[in-house]
Every structure is written in structure tokens, then in C-alpha cells.
Amino acid sequence: MHKIIVTGGCGYIGTHTLVDLISKGFYVVSLDDNSKSDEKILKGVESITGVKVKNYKVDLKDKKALFEIINKHKDAIGIIHFAAYKSVPESVEKPLKYYANNIQGLLNLLESVEKYNIPNFVFSSSCSVYGNVEKLPVDEKTPLGITESPYARTKQMGEQILIDFVTSNKKTKVILLRYFNPVGAHPSGIIGEMPLGIPNNLAPYITQTAIGLREKVIVFGNDYATRDGSGLRDYIHVMDIAAAHTSAIQYLDKTVLKENPTIFNLGTGNGVTVLEVIKAFEKTSGQKLNYEIGPRRAGDIEAIYANNEKAKKELGWTINYSLEDMMDSAWKWEQKLAKKQ
């Protein structure tokens, strides 16, 4: 079996990608310092797949420890890199923390890739690199705008570092996956998004409010130039995102890249407002949600959604889950968490 190293393997998208990789015949290894995750979630991965995943608890800023681990697994055909802090509000409050973790961790990882000749690298990027765009939907050639948060800037910087890296390193092929807003949980309800502390993403805040852990959902702004005034995003099921990462590794392993790195947008191609997400949750769950309108939040952009034709054509990627599926699976996961407590 081909081996894949997944950094941030205990995180939200990381765990779902482990499941998808295993289901398609890959052997996986996780690297995660668990500063933003819980290693116990890997028991859920094992429950779904029947495979126990080894996690190395390592901070990517610790170069010595990182190199020792990569050396043990230098037979891996690729690395999928998720290990980054991702909260927009926290990045505004603590920018140096985000630059240190997201940039230094990437630099150390790429040094290990170069030293141990890892041939394929998939970078977890973000639609936030586009900033506030003038034309929708965005495609891969949309110019990168002025970013709205330190988090987004680390993603722009990360992409540029990888562009420079492959200019000098001809042995490694790179894909940059710019994905939009992952939502939902594994259909089994066994794994899902497990934020530590107060959630920064919309879906877990909705489900935690519905279950009684939070008093209410604040909709940040209702004066945007959108259908109902709330922010508009391209929400996509986490299992669709996970499948794209597996497809990206398979594509790198078999394809001579015309462009290195190659960039793909991962979104449904449909913009949905925050208020529409709330209505979809109420419809699928049968729960009336307590929410109120608040002021705009620093770092948020008005509207963005993807043109995903390139990923569908070149990766053979398909969208298999609807907004209702996203909300339904997120609610099942929240109810499962409540039973554990």
C-alpha cells in the first residue's frame, strides 16, 4: 500500500481525509500536536475503517523531532498538510502566533520533504486568499486580493513559499487546494468537527446552540450586498473535501504536471448566506434556532463562491452531498457528542 503522511491528522478535515484515504487503499500516518484537536477522535476513524492510525504528537516548529519522524516514513509517496491554525478572529487577535505556527511549520516540513525526497505534496489552502473579489464565482485565475486577516495572509504566504520551493526543487510535485467552507460530519455520525472551546465556524456554533451548549447564534452583519444582507459563502460537505485530497494525491502520483504547483478550487459552485444555512438547519433538524443579528466581524469578507470546473474535469471530482446533508450530519454528530457527556 502507498503511504501518506497527514499533518493535522486529528483535526476536522484531517480525520475525514484519513477515512477517505484508508477506504481507497492507502496506508496513513498522522502528525498532530493536538493543540487544536483531540487524539481520541482517531478511535472514531478506527471504528469506521477498522484501521488503527498511528499519530505522532509533534509540533512542526520542532525541526529535530519532525525530521526524526519523516525519516522513519521517508518511503511515503506524499504528504497532505493540514496542520495550521485556522481561526480568523483569533488570527486578528494573535497574529504572531499564526505566523509562527503556519509559516515556520510549513518551512520545516518542506525542508524535510527536500531532505527525504518526498515526491508529492498537497497543501491545504483557502478561498480566503482571494480577499474581497470583484467578480463571482472565483476561478483559479482570479487575482489574489488584499487579505482580510492574518490567517488568510499565512495561506497566501504559504502558497508563495510553495511556488518558490518547486522552482528550486524539481523532485516534488505540489497541488494547492483552495477550499471554501467545509461543513458537516461523516454520515455515520462517528466523527465530525470537534472544536476546543468556543467554535469559530458557523455549523458547530449552530449545533451547539441547538443542543443547549450556547445561548444563541450571532449573525455577524445583515447589511452586506447579498440576498438577505448576511455574509455569503460556498459551504461544502467535509467528505467531499476529503475525497478531493485523496484524488489530489492519486493525480500527483500518476500525472506529469503542466504547472507545478497546480491549483484547484474546492467548492460546490453555489453561494449560500448565513441566514439560509440557519433555515436549512431548522428544516432538517426540526429545531427552532435562537439567533440574533450582530455587527460585522473583523476579518470577514462579504461574499465568495467557487467555480469548481477545473477540479471536476482534471481530478474527476464530484459533489455528493447537499446543504441539507451537511446540516443533517452535523446535527447527528452534535447529538452523539451530547450522549458522551
C-alpha positions in Angstrom: 0.0 0.0 0.0 1.2 3.5 -0.7 1.9 5.5 2.4 0.6 9.0 3.0 1.7 11.3 5.8 -1.1 13.6 7.0 -0.2 16.6 9.2 -3.0 17.8 11.3 -4.5 14.3 11.1 -6.5 14.6 14.3 -8.2 17.8 13.0 -11.6 18.2 11.4 -10.7 17.8 7.8 -7.7 15.7 8.6 -9.7 12.9 10.2 -12.2 12.7 7.4 -9.4 12.6 4.9 -7.8 9.7 6.8 -11.1 7.8 6.5 -11.2 8.5 2.7 -7.6 7.6 2.1 -7.9 4.3 4.0 -11.1 3.5 2.2 -9.2 3.8 -1.1 -6.3 1.6 -0.1 -3.7 4.0 1.3 -1.7 3.4 4.5 -1.8 6.6 6.6 0.3 8.2 9.3 -0.8 11.2 11.3 1.3 14.1 12.7 -0.6 16.4 15.1 0.5 18.2 18.3 -3.2 18.2 19.4 -3.1 21.9 20.4 -6.3 22.4 18.5 -7.6 18.8 18.4 -8.1 15.7 20.4 -6.3 12.4 19.6 -9.3 10.5 20.9 -11.0 11.2 17.6 -8.8 8.6 15.9 -10.8 6.0 17.7 -13.7 7.1 15.6 -11.5 6.7 12.5 -10.7 3.2 13.6 -14.4 2.4 14.3 -15.3 3.5 10.7 -12.4 1.9 8.9 -11.2 -0.9 11.1 -7.7 0.6 10.9 -5.8 2.0 13.9 -4.0 5.1 12.8 -0.6 6.0 14.4 -0.4 9.6 15.5 2.9 11.3 16.3 2.3 14.1 18.8 4.8 16.6 17.3 4.9 20.4 16.9 6.1 21.1 13.3 8.1 24.0 14.7 10.3 21.4 16.4 12.5 20.7 13.4 14.6 17.9 15.1 11.6 15.9 16.2 9.9 16.4 12.8 12.9 15.2 10.9 13.2 12.1 13.0 9.6 11.2 12.2 9.8 11.9 8.5 13.0 9.9 8.3 11.0 6.9 9.7 8.4 7.3 6.9 10.6 8.5 4.0 9.0 5.8 1.9 5.8 7.8 1.8 4.7 8.8 -1.6 3.2 12.1 -0.4 2.3 14.5 2.4 -1.1 16.2 2.9 -0.5 19.3 5.0 -3.4 20.4 7.2 -1.5 21.4 10.3 -2.3 25.1 10.6 -4.2 27.4 12.9 -7.4 28.5 11.1 -9.5 30.9 13.2 -9.9 34.2 11.5 -10.9 36.1 14.8 -8.0 34.6 16.7 -5.6 35.4 14.0 -6.6 39.1 14.2 -6.1 39.0 18.0 -2.8 36.9 17.9 -1.2 37.4 14.5 2.4 36.5 15.7 1.0 33.1 16.9 -0.4 32.4 13.4 2.7 33.5 11.5 4.9 31.4 13.8 2.8 28.2 13.5 1.5 28.4 10.0 4.7 29.6 8.3 7.5 28.1 10.4 5.7 24.8 10.5 5.5 24.8 6.7 9.1 25.8 6.2 10.3 22.9 8.4 8.1 20.5 6.7 9.3 21.5 3.3 12.9 21.1 4.4 12.1 17.5 5.4 10.4 17.0 2.1 13.6 18.1 0.3 15.9 16.1 2.5 14.0 12.8 2.3 12.8 13.3 -1.3 9.1 13.0 -0.7 7.7 13.2 -4.3 4.2 14.6 -3.7 2.8 17.4 -1.5 -0.8 18.6 -1.1 -1.3 22.0 0.6 -4.4 22.9 2.5 -5.1 26.4 1.3 -8.2 28.5 1.5 -10.6 30.7 -0.6 -9.6 33.5 1.9 -6.5 34.0 -0.3 -8.8 35.8 -2.8 -9.9 38.5 -0.4 -12.9 40.6 -1.4 -13.3 39.8 -5.1 -15.0 42.0 -7.7 -16.3 39.1 -9.9 -18.1 35.9 -8.8 -17.7 33.0 -9.0 -13.9 32.9 -8.5 -11.8 30.5 -10.5 -8.1 29.6 -10.1 -7.0 32.5 -12.3 -8.9 35.1 -10.2 -6.2 37.5 -9.0 -5.4 37.2 -5.3 -6.7 40.3 -3.5 -5.9 42.1 -0.3 -6.5 39.6 2.5 -8.8 40.4 5.4 -7.0 38.6 8.2 -3.5 37.3 9.3 -4.9 33.8 8.9 -5.6 34.4 5.2 -2.2 36.1 4.8 -0.5 32.9 6.1 -2.3 31.0 3.4 -1.2 33.4 0.7 2.4 33.3 2.0 2.3 29.5 2.2 1.3 29.3 -1.5 4.1 31.7 -2.5 6.6 29.6 -0.5 5.5 26.5 -2.3 5.7 28.3 -5.7 9.3 29.3 -4.9 10.1 25.8 -3.4 9.2 23.9 -6.6 11.2 26.4 -8.7 14.3 25.1 -7.0 13.2 21.5 -6.1 12.3 19.7 -9.3 11.7 16.4 -7.5 8.5 17.3 -5.7 5.1 17.9 -7.3 2.6 20.2 -5.5 -1.1 20.8 -5.5 -2.7 23.8 -3.8 -6.3 23.1 -2.8 -8.2 26.3 -2.2 -11.3 25.2 -0.4 -14.3 27.1 0.7 -16.3 26.4 3.8 -16.3 22.8 5.0 -19.4 21.7 6.9 -20.9 18.6 8.2 -19.7 15.3 9.5 -19.2 11.7 8.4 -22.6 10.2 7.5 -22.1 7.6 10.3 -22.1 10.3 12.9 -19.0 8.7 14.4 -16.6 11.6 13.6 -17.2 15.3 13.0 -16.0 18.8 13.8 -14.8 18.9 17.5 -13.7 22.5 18.2 -11.9 23.0 21.5 -13.6 25.9 23.4 -15.9 28.3 21.6 -16.4 27.4 17.9 -15.2 29.8 15.2 -17.1 28.1 12.4 -20.8 28.5 11.8 -22.0 24.9 11.7 -20.7 23.8 15.2 -22.0 27.1 16.7 -25.4 26.4 15.3 -25.5 22.8 16.5 -24.1 23.7 19.9 -26.8 26.4 20.3 -29.5 23.9 19.3 -28.2 21.3 21.8 -28.1 23.9 24.6 -24.4 24.5 25.0 -24.6 28.1 23.6 -27.2 30.7 24.3 -27.6 31.9 20.8 -26.0 32.3 17.4 -24.9 35.8 16.4 -25.2 36.5 12.7 -22.3 38.9 12.0 -23.9 41.6 9.9 -27.1 41.9 7.9 -26.1 44.9 5.7 -24.0 43.2 3.1 -25.0 43.4 -0.5 -26.3 39.8 -0.6 -29.8 38.3 -0.9 -30.7 38.8 2.7 -27.9 41.0 4.0 -25.9 38.2 5.7 -22.5 37.0 4.5 -22.5 34.6 1.6 -20.2 31.6 1.4 -19.7 28.4 -0.5 -20.5 25.6 2.0 -19.2 22.2 1.1 -19.5 18.8 2.9 -16.3 17.7 4.6 -16.4 14.3 3.0 -16.4 15.9 -0.5 -13.4 17.9 0.6 -11.7 14.8 2.0 -12.3 12.9 -1.3 -10.6 15.7 -3.2 -7.5 15.3 -1.1 -7.3 11.6 -2.0 -7.9 12.5 -5.6 -5.1 15.1 -5.5 -2.6 12.5 -4.2 -3.7 10.0 -6.9 -3.4 12.7 -9.5 0.1 13.7 -8.4 1.2 10.1 -8.3 0.1 9.4 -11.9 0.4 12.8 -13.7 3.1 14.9 -15.2 2.0 18.4 -14.1 1.7 21.0 -16.8 2.0 23.6 -14.0 3.8 23.0 -10.7 2.2 23.8 -8.4 -1.3 23.1 -9.8 -4.2 24.9 -8.1 -7.7 23.7 -7.6 -10.8 25.4 -6.1 -12.9 23.1 -4.0 -16.5 24.4 -3.6 -20.0 23.5 -4.7 -20.2 26.4 -7.0 -23.2 27.8 -5.1 -23.3 30.8 -2.7 -25.4 30.4 0.4 -26.0 33.1 3.0 -25.6 32.6 6.8 -29.4 33.0 7.2 -30.0 30.4 4.6 -27.7 28.0 6.4 -29.8 28.6 9.6 -33.0 27.9 7.7 -31.6 24.7 6.3 -30.6 23.5 9.7 -34.1 24.3 11.1 -35.6 22.4 8.3 -33.5 19.2 8.5 -33.3 19.1 12.3 -36.8 20.3 13.2 -35.2 22.6 15.8 -36.0 26.3 16.1 -32.7 28.1 16.5 -32.2 31.0 18.7 -30.2 33.6 16.8 -29.9 37.4 16.5 -28.2 39.9 14.2 -25.0 41.4 15.4 -22.4 43.8 13.9 -20.0 42.7 11.2 -16.9 40.8 12.4 -13.4 41.9 11.8 -11.7 39.8 9.0 -14.9 38.7 7.3 -15.4 39.2 3.6 -18.8 39.9 2.1 -19.4 37.1 -0.4 -17.4 34.4 -2.2 -18.2 31.1 -4.0 -16.3 28.9 -6.4 -16.0 28.0 -10.0 -15.1 24.3 -9.5 -15.0 23.1 -13.1 -11.2 22.6 -13.1 -11.3 20.2 -10.2 -14.2 18.3 -11.7 -12.6 18.0 -15.0 -8.9 17.2 -14.1 -9.3 15.4 -10.7 -12.6 13.7 -11.7 -14.0 15.2 -8.5 -17.8 15.1 -7.8 -20.1 16.8 -5.3 -22.1 14.1 -3.5 -23.6 16.0 -0.6 -26.2 18.8 -0.4 -26.6 21.6 2.1 -29.3 19.6 3.9 -26.9 16.6 4.1 -24.3 18.9 5.7 -26.7 20.2 8.3 -28.2 16.8 9.0 -24.8 15.1 9.5 -23.6 18.0 11.7 -26.7 17.7 13.9 -26.3 13.9 14.2 -22.7 14.4 15.3 -23.6 17.0 17.9 -26.2 14.7 19.3 -23.6 11.9 19.5 -21.3 14.2 21.4 -24.0 15.1 23.8 -24.6 11.4 24.7 -20.9 11.0 25.5 -21.1 13.7 28.2 
